[in-house]
Amino acid sequence: MIWLKPSEYRKQEYITLRLYAPPREKIKLDFNPLKLSNEPNWNPAWEEWHCYHTPLCIYKQDYELLIDYFNRIYPIRDAFDGTLESFFDVTNDNWIGKDDWFRVISGMEQDLDSISDDKKPFFTDFLEWVKEALNYTSIIVVEGNL
């Protein structure tokens, strides 16, 4: 099962990637694939980007390892409404489209050989999750709680 019914969002099973973040860390980024619709004039509700069965959660000390890769692709156009977003915002929602995700993936893959062995599994697990999610959507919303 890839998608839950939007009303069943509480049944999500978050995957947490953890490298350095302490167990009680509260600041995080959630990676939520958007359940797309072909309906005309569709405007996704919160539940439609919280109904992927296995979204990803990464806490602050670990997501800081990823921030440079996001900063490299900005400014970007919001993948849903097309507004220009000048920076990756850890305090809010970032609607990142497939083409921009491919830019993030490419940057990480180019650097994998130079990433230390202790960090490499974290990056490869992240890349694996993103690539899998992009099989089912063209937008992943990265939601910060800072």
Backbone as a chain_set.jsonl record, in Angstrom:
{"seq": "MIWLKPSEYRKQEYITLRLYAPPREKIKLDFNPLKLSNEPNWNPAWEEWHCYHTPLCIYKQDYELLIDYFNRIYPIRDAFDGTLESFFDVTNDNWIGKDDWFRVISGMEQDLDSISDDKKPFFTDFLEWVKEALNYTSIIVVEGNL", "coords": {"N": [[0.848, -1.18, 0.0], [0.695, 2.092, -0.989], [-0.546, 4.619, -0.819], [-2.603, 6.066, 1.644], [-6.069, 6.535, 2.478], [-7.019, 9.933, 2.458], [-8.324, 10.602, 4.871], [-7.241, 8.831, 6.625], [-4.761, 9.595, 7.56], [-3.483, 9.45, 10.029], [-2.524, 6.925, 10.235], [-0.098, 6.781, 9.076], [3.23, 5.579, 8.69], [5.976, 6.688, 9.754], [9.25, 6.818, 8.49], [12.279, 7.098, 10.031], [15.291, 8.626, 9.55], [18.314, 8.513, 11.1], [21.312, 9.772, 12.305], [23.13, 11.473, 13.803], [21.365, 12.803, 15.449], [19.922, 13.276, 18.638], [17.825, 11.055, 20.619], [15.644, 12.471, 21.762], [15.242, 14.736, 20.281], [13.351, 17.393, 18.89], [13.061, 19.149, 16.758], [12.593, 19.019, 13.31], [12.513, 17.797, 9.881], [9.919, 16.839, 7.792], [9.267, 14.689, 5.138], [7.03, 14.615, 2.714], [5.389, 12.98, 0.289], [3.218, 14.088, -2.288], [-0.098, 13.233, -2.901], [-1.278, 13.049, -6.0], [-3.776, 14.514, -8.166], [-6.047, 14.35, -10.899], [-8.121, 16.025, -11.199], [-9.86, 18.893, -12.409], [-8.906, 22.233, -11.525], [-7.939, 21.49, -9.07], [-6.975, 21.736, -5.714], [-4.699, 20.901, -3.468], [-5.454, 19.446, -0.335], [-4.328, 19.529, 3.089], [-4.293, 16.879, 4.032], [-3.788, 15.43, 1.73], [-1.127, 15.625, 1.268], [-0.247, 14.257, 3.332], [-0.737, 11.55, 3.282], [0.796, 9.55, 2.251], [1.973, 6.356, 2.717], [4.461, 5.739, 3.98], [6.066, 8.187, 4.962], [8.981, 10.318, 5.354], [11.111, 11.212, 8.051], [13.463, 13.443, 9.336], [15.679, 14.48, 11.76], [16.999, 17.541, 13.232], [19.936, 17.662, 13.699], [20.73, 15.861, 11.838], [19.401, 16.544, 9.436], [20.754, 18.819, 8.863], [22.976, 17.995, 7.493], [22.032, 17.737, 4.954], [21.16, 20.193, 4.051], [22.834, 21.895, 2.487], [22.66, 20.752, -0.052], [20.024, 21.28, -0.752], [20.09, 24.067, -0.694], [21.686, 24.559, -2.897], [20.015, 24.268, -5.111], [18.209, 26.305, -5.031], [17.266, 29.637, -6.048], [13.94, 28.32, -6.634], [10.973, 27.367, -8.474], [7.891, 27.055, -6.876], [6.536, 23.887, -6.77], [3.825, 23.427, -6.98], [2.231, 25.861, -7.162], [3.823, 27.567, -8.623], [5.072, 29.898, -7.697], [7.927, 31.95, -7.09], [10.423, 30.751, -5.074], [12.819, 31.784, -2.907], [14.599, 30.622, -1.135], [15.466, 27.615, 0.69], [13.348, 26.662, 3.218], [13.487, 25.927, 6.487], [11.569, 26.322, 8.337], [9.058, 26.102, 7.357], [6.787, 25.024, 4.715], [8.071, 23.393, 1.864], [7.577, 23.043, -1.417], [8.635, 20.859, -3.525], [9.46, 20.001, -6.768], [9.718, 17.228, -9.127], [11.807, 17.575, -11.085], [13.511, 19.355, -9.727], [14.089, 17.753, -7.527], [15.589, 15.816, -8.827], [17.857, 17.303, -9.331], [18.821, 17.692, -6.72], [19.328, 15.007, -6.05], [21.276, 14.372, -7.993], [23.391, 16.082, -7.208], [24.042, 15.0, -4.688], [24.735, 12.383, -5.384], [26.98, 12.839, -6.95], [28.743, 13.617, -4.994], [29.035, 11.413, -3.352], [31.292, 9.671, -3.294], [33.138, 11.16, -1.912], [32.093, 11.469, 0.563], [32.269, 10.713, 3.992], [32.757, 7.402, 5.342], [31.186, 6.845, 7.595], [28.978, 8.507, 7.282], [27.949, 7.867, 4.835], [25.955, 5.69, 4.615], [23.671, 7.02, 5.614], [23.215, 9.024, 3.668], [22.845, 7.408, 1.368], [20.576, 5.934, 2.11], [18.737, 8.025, 2.319], [18.687, 8.926, -0.358], [17.684, 6.629, -1.597], [15.094, 6.492, -0.469], [13.941, 8.896, -1.456], [14.07, 8.507, -4.259], [12.395, 6.264, -4.519], [9.936, 7.342, -3.603], [9.49, 9.219, -5.621], [8.643, 7.631, -7.653], [5.939, 7.558, -7.401], [4.875, 10.064, -7.264], [5.153, 13.522, -8.31], [5.814, 15.574, -6.747], [7.298, 16.366, -3.714], [6.684, 17.387, -0.554], [8.496, 19.219, 1.69], [8.469, 19.632, 4.995], [9.047, 21.782, 7.591], [9.465, 22.188, 11.163], [10.557, 24.096, 12.755]], "CA": [[0.0, 0.0, 0.0], [1.475, 3.324, -1.104], [-1.345, 5.753, -0.36], [-3.737, 5.894, 2.545], [-7.135, 7.495, 2.233], [-6.663, 11.155, 3.192], [-8.879, 10.603, 6.229], [-6.487, 7.868, 7.439], [-3.382, 10.075, 7.668], [-2.901, 9.065, 11.325], [-1.95, 5.584, 10.095], [1.21, 6.843, 8.435], [4.348, 4.959, 9.4], [7.146, 7.488, 9.424], [10.599, 6.262, 8.502], [13.186, 8.098, 10.584], [16.727, 8.448, 9.313], [19.007, 9.121, 12.234], [22.756, 9.562, 12.357], [23.662, 12.19, 14.968], [20.296, 13.421, 16.242], [19.589, 12.558, 19.88], [16.467, 10.484, 20.605], [14.59, 13.396, 22.2], [15.2, 15.924, 19.423], [11.994, 17.742, 18.458], [13.108, 19.9, 15.509], [12.707, 18.019, 12.249], [11.909, 17.971, 8.57], [9.145, 15.71, 7.309], [9.25, 14.602, 3.681], [5.684, 14.126, 2.434], [4.974, 12.939, -1.115], [1.867, 14.578, -2.533], [-0.997, 12.383, -3.691], [-1.716, 13.901, -7.101], [-5.129, 14.331, -8.672], [-6.276, 14.875, -12.251], [-9.33, 16.842, -11.192], [-9.628, 20.294, -12.771], [-8.88, 23.221, -10.431], [-7.624, 20.791, -7.826], [-6.124, 22.434, -4.751], [-4.507, 19.83, -2.478], [-5.673, 19.65, 1.096], [-3.226, 19.066, 3.946], [-4.325, 15.418, 4.117], [-3.269, 14.834, 0.496], [0.32, 15.502, 1.373], [0.011, 13.494, 4.553], [-1.38, 10.249, 3.14], [1.77, 8.562, 1.783], [2.039, 5.381, 3.811], [5.744, 5.765, 4.701], [6.827, 9.424, 4.8], [10.315, 10.334, 5.956], [11.384, 12.213, 9.082], [14.884, 13.606, 9.648], [15.829, 15.473, 12.815], [17.859, 18.693, 12.961], [21.371, 17.398, 13.596], [20.943, 15.073, 10.633], [19.0, 17.253, 8.221], [21.77, 19.829, 8.567], [23.88, 17.398, 6.501], [21.374, 17.806, 3.646], [20.758, 21.56, 3.722], [23.633, 22.447, 1.391], [22.142, 20.23, -1.32], [18.81, 22.036, -1.054], [20.475, 25.449, -0.986], [22.27, 24.602, -4.246], [19.009, 24.311, -6.172], [17.386, 27.508, -4.892], [15.815, 29.74, -6.024], [13.16, 27.421, -7.477], [9.539, 27.636, -8.557], [7.052, 26.159, -6.094], [6.083, 22.847, -7.694], [2.377, 23.424, -7.129], [1.629, 27.107, -7.642], [4.746, 28.281, -9.504], [5.678, 31.104, -7.132], [9.368, 31.876, -6.911], [10.884, 30.555, -3.697], [14.213, 32.204, -2.963], [15.47, 29.83, -0.279], [14.899, 26.458, 1.365], [12.876, 27.187, 4.487], [13.33, 24.865, 7.486], [10.477, 26.682, 9.249], [7.781, 26.104, 6.645], [6.619, 23.996, 3.695], [8.81, 23.564, 0.622], [6.952, 22.183, -2.42], [9.746, 20.615, -4.452], [9.052, 19.161, -7.886], [10.569, 16.122, -9.548], [13.039, 18.056, -11.733], [14.4, 19.886, -8.685], [14.583, 16.603, -6.763], [16.67, 15.194, -9.598], [19.049, 18.134, -9.113], [19.32, 17.334, -5.38], [19.87, 13.645, -6.169], [22.516, 14.441, -8.772], [24.434, 16.684, -6.375], [24.447, 14.038, -3.659], [25.417, 11.239, -6.008], [28.314, 13.29, -7.355], [29.582, 13.757, -3.803], [29.042, 10.191, -2.531], [32.64, 9.116, -3.128], [33.915, 11.968, -0.961], [31.403, 11.472, 1.863], [32.92, 9.761, 4.896], [32.089, 6.104, 5.436], [30.162, 6.833, 8.645], [27.816, 9.26, 6.815], [27.483, 7.358, 3.544], [24.659, 4.992, 4.68], [22.611, 8.014, 5.799], [22.945, 9.621, 2.362], [22.303, 6.404, 0.434], [19.202, 5.648, 2.541], [17.934, 9.181, 1.924], [18.518, 8.875, -1.817], [16.803, 5.503, -1.907], [13.735, 6.86, -0.121], [13.471, 9.925, -2.394], [13.858, 7.89, -5.577], [11.198, 5.423, -4.428], [8.764, 8.22, -3.52], [9.287, 9.864, -6.917], [7.938, 6.688, -8.532], [4.505, 7.681, -7.154], [4.472, 11.471, -7.251], [6.123, 14.451, -8.889], [6.033, 16.624, -5.742], [7.503, 15.974, -2.317], [6.625, 18.57, 0.294], [9.393, 19.121, 2.841], [7.79, 20.445, 5.991], [9.838, 22.007, 8.787], [8.712, 22.579, 12.362], [11.393, 25.013, 13.556]], "C": [[0.895, 1.245, 0.0], [0.727, 4.503, -0.483], [-2.426, 5.301, 0.606], [-4.862, 6.807, 2.057], [-6.771, 8.746, 3.017], [-7.182, 11.188, 4.627], [-8.115, 9.67, 7.177], [-5.038, 8.304, 7.679], [-2.72, 9.693, 8.99], [-2.251, 7.681, 11.281], [-0.601, 5.595, 9.391], [2.27, 6.209, 9.322], [5.627, 5.67, 8.986], [8.42, 6.654, 9.497], [11.493, 7.373, 9.028], [14.609, 7.716, 10.232], [17.446, 9.201, 10.414], [20.478, 8.746, 12.178], [23.318, 10.178, 13.638], [22.57, 12.715, 15.912], [20.004, 12.601, 17.498], [18.131, 12.089, 19.856], [15.355, 11.465, 20.968], [14.522, 14.679, 21.384], [13.777, 16.151, 18.935], [11.97, 18.45, 17.096], [13.403, 18.927, 14.377], [12.216, 18.56, 10.92], [11.15, 16.694, 8.257], [9.085, 15.807, 5.793], [7.961, 13.873, 3.302], [5.394, 14.141, 0.936], [3.509, 13.362, -1.241], [1.087, 13.573, -3.36], [-1.641, 13.275, -4.745], [-3.13, 13.549, -7.543], [-5.217, 14.929, -10.071], [-7.517, 15.753, -12.329], [-9.006, 18.284, -11.576], [-9.73, 21.203, -11.538], [-8.624, 22.598, -9.07], [-6.673, 21.628, -6.981], [-5.907, 21.47, -3.589], [-4.746, 20.278, -1.041], [-4.479, 19.087, 1.859], [-3.152, 17.545, 3.958], [-3.747, 14.753, 2.872], [-1.748, 14.854, 0.435], [0.726, 14.936, 2.729], [-0.681, 12.131, 4.478], [-0.472, 9.21, 2.485], [2.018, 7.618, 2.959], [3.323, 5.503, 4.633], [6.524, 7.049, 4.419], [8.135, 9.345, 5.593], [10.434, 11.473, 6.954], [12.894, 12.238, 9.336], [15.015, 14.753, 10.645], [17.0, 16.417, 12.544], [19.336, 18.361, 12.771], [21.703, 16.595, 12.341], [20.505, 15.813, 9.381], [19.978, 18.367, 7.875], [22.805, 19.311, 7.569], [23.335, 17.554, 5.077], [21.151, 19.234, 3.152], [21.544, 22.137, 2.553], [23.115, 21.978, 0.033], [20.85, 20.927, -1.716], [19.166, 23.477, -1.423], [21.049, 25.592, -2.391], [21.224, 24.754, -5.34], [18.146, 25.571, -6.121], [18.076, 28.695, -5.512], [15.163, 28.744, -6.991], [11.726, 27.938, -7.562], [8.816, 26.601, -7.708], [6.412, 25.168, -7.063], [4.577, 22.82, -7.873], [1.862, 24.718, -7.744], [2.567, 27.978, -8.474], [5.364, 29.543, -8.951], [7.175, 30.886, -6.937], [9.699, 31.772, -5.433], [12.374, 30.814, -3.679], [15.153, 31.355, -2.115], [14.715, 28.638, 0.293], [14.588, 26.878, 2.787], [12.629, 26.045, 5.482], [12.19, 25.147, 8.453], [9.104, 26.522, 8.609], [7.734, 24.963, 5.643], [7.392, 24.379, 2.439], [8.248, 22.55, -0.373], [7.96, 21.995, -3.548], [9.305, 19.606, -5.503], [10.128, 18.172, -8.307], [11.873, 16.596, -10.183], [14.017, 18.622, -10.715], [14.918, 18.767, -7.786], [15.714, 15.906, -7.504], [17.964, 15.996, -9.477], [19.663, 17.854, -7.742], [19.997, 15.967, -5.436], [21.205, 13.666, -6.884], [23.663, 15.012, -7.944], [24.949, 15.722, -5.323], [25.223, 12.882, -4.269], [26.814, 11.615, -6.482], [29.269, 13.353, -6.173], [29.754, 12.463, -3.01], [30.434, 9.623, -2.296], [33.463, 9.884, -2.098], [33.256, 12.054, 0.421], [32.022, 10.387, 2.736], [32.076, 8.497, 5.054], [31.004, 6.073, 6.513], [28.88, 7.556, 8.216], [27.189, 8.653, 5.559], [26.156, 6.589, 3.632], [23.474, 5.948, 4.866], [22.218, 8.615, 4.448], [22.337, 8.613, 1.394], [20.869, 6.018, 0.823], [18.263, 6.794, 2.156], [17.654, 9.144, 0.428], [17.565, 7.759, -2.227], [15.35, 5.854, -1.614], [13.167, 7.862, -1.13], [13.172, 9.315, -3.762], [12.607, 7.013, -5.579], [9.941, 6.284, -4.406], [8.459, 8.869, -4.868], [8.707, 8.91, -7.96], [6.424, 6.893, -8.455], [3.989, 9.109, -7.18], [5.515, 12.302, -7.981], [6.397, 15.618, -7.944], [6.227, 15.976, -4.379], [7.559, 17.272, -1.521], [7.53, 18.326, 1.5], [8.902, 20.138, 3.856], [8.657, 20.536, 7.253], [8.985, 22.438, 9.962], [9.511, 23.52, 13.261], [10.637, 26.278, 13.89]], "O": [[1.738, 1.419, 0.879], [1.297, 5.283, 0.28], [-3.078, 4.277, 0.399], [-4.617, 7.748, 1.302], [-6.263, 8.641, 4.133], [-6.53, 11.752, 5.505], [-8.319, 9.714, 8.39], [-4.183, 7.468, 7.97], [-1.493, 9.622, 9.054], [-1.511, 7.312, 12.193], [-0.024, 4.538, 9.135], [2.207, 6.294, 10.548], [6.273, 5.306, 8.004], [8.634, 5.891, 10.439], [11.459, 8.487, 8.506], [15.077, 6.628, 10.568], [17.207, 10.389, 10.628], [20.842, 7.58, 12.026], [23.911, 9.479, 14.46], [22.857, 13.036, 17.065], [19.857, 11.38, 17.429], [17.302, 12.665, 19.15], [14.223, 11.295, 20.515], [13.814, 15.613, 21.761], [13.075, 15.196, 18.602], [10.982, 18.363, 16.367], [14.328, 18.119, 14.457], [11.596, 19.621, 10.841], [11.673, 15.594, 8.435], [8.875, 16.886, 5.238], [7.819, 12.673, 3.537], [5.173, 15.21, 0.366], [2.677, 13.026, -0.398], [1.559, 13.115, -4.401], [-2.448, 14.147, -4.425], [-3.611, 12.438, -7.323], [-4.534, 15.905, -10.381], [-7.914, 16.175, -13.415], [-8.003, 18.838, -11.127], [-10.534, 20.965, -10.637], [-9.048, 23.128, -8.043], [-5.685, 22.161, -7.485], [-6.826, 21.239, -2.802], [-4.297, 21.34, -0.61], [-3.72, 18.272, 1.335], [-2.06, 16.98, 3.902], [-3.264, 13.624, 2.949], [-1.155, 14.153, -0.385], [1.851, 15.104, 3.199], [-1.156, 11.618, 5.491], [-0.92, 8.102, 2.193], [2.25, 8.071, 4.08], [3.28, 5.382, 5.857], [7.533, 7.013, 3.715], [8.352, 8.429, 6.387], [9.918, 12.568, 6.726], [13.52, 11.196, 9.526], [14.525, 15.857, 10.405], [17.875, 16.123, 11.73], [19.924, 18.752, 11.763], [22.828, 16.647, 11.843], [21.176, 15.72, 8.354], [20.031, 18.814, 6.73], [23.442, 20.101, 6.873], [24.096, 17.507, 4.11], [20.972, 19.453, 1.954], [20.962, 22.812, 1.703], [23.136, 22.743, -0.932], [20.606, 21.143, -2.903], [18.602, 24.036, -2.364], [20.908, 26.648, -3.009], [21.518, 25.315, -6.395], [17.429, 25.866, -7.077], [19.304, 28.78, -5.517], [15.739, 28.374, -8.015], [11.327, 28.83, -6.814], [9.094, 25.406, -7.808], [5.815, 25.569, -8.062], [4.093, 22.236, -8.843], [1.137, 24.685, -8.737], [2.151, 29.02, -8.979], [6.115, 30.213, -9.66], [7.624, 29.775, -6.656], [9.295, 32.62, -4.637], [13.124, 30.128, -4.373], [16.363, 31.358, -2.339], [13.487, 28.646, 0.374], [15.457, 27.393, 3.49], [11.671, 25.286, 5.333], [11.873, 24.311, 9.299], [8.089, 26.781, 9.256], [8.544, 24.038, 5.711], [7.372, 25.531, 2.005], [8.42, 21.343, -0.2], [8.116, 22.858, -4.412], [8.842, 18.511, -5.184], [11.286, 18.268, -7.9], [12.939, 16.074, -9.857], [15.223, 18.397, -10.823], [16.06, 18.821, -7.329], [16.683, 15.458, -6.891], [19.052, 15.421, -9.517], [20.885, 17.785, -7.612], [21.105, 15.794, -4.929], [22.164, 13.042, -6.43], [24.776, 14.486, -7.973], [26.155, 15.635, -5.09], [26.246, 12.456, -3.733], [27.732, 10.797, -6.421], [30.475, 13.163, -6.336], [30.554, 12.427, -2.076], [30.725, 9.141, -1.201], [34.374, 9.329, -1.484], [33.815, 12.653, 1.34], [32.268, 9.274, 2.272], [30.853, 8.522, 4.919], [30.012, 5.359, 6.37], [27.804, 7.25, 8.731], [26.022, 8.907, 5.262], [25.288, 6.814, 2.789], [22.394, 5.705, 4.329], [21.035, 8.704, 4.123], [21.399, 8.948, 0.67], [20.035, 5.798, -0.056], [17.135, 6.563, 1.722], [16.512, 9.312, 0.0], [16.732, 7.944, -3.115], [14.466, 5.551, -2.416], [12.043, 7.697, -1.605], [12.125, 9.589, -4.35], [11.845, 7.025, -6.546], [8.979, 5.989, -5.115], [7.293, 9.05, -5.218], [8.319, 9.348, -9.043], [5.698, 6.452, -9.345], [2.779, 9.332, -7.123], [6.626, 11.837, -8.237], [7.126, 16.545, -8.295], [5.425, 15.148, -3.947], [8.386, 18.144, -1.79], [7.355, 17.354, 2.235], [8.917, 21.344, 3.609], [8.962, 19.53, 7.893], [7.901, 22.992, 9.778], [9.154, 23.708, 14.423], [11.177, 27.163, 14.555]]}, "num_chains": 1, "name": "protein.A"}
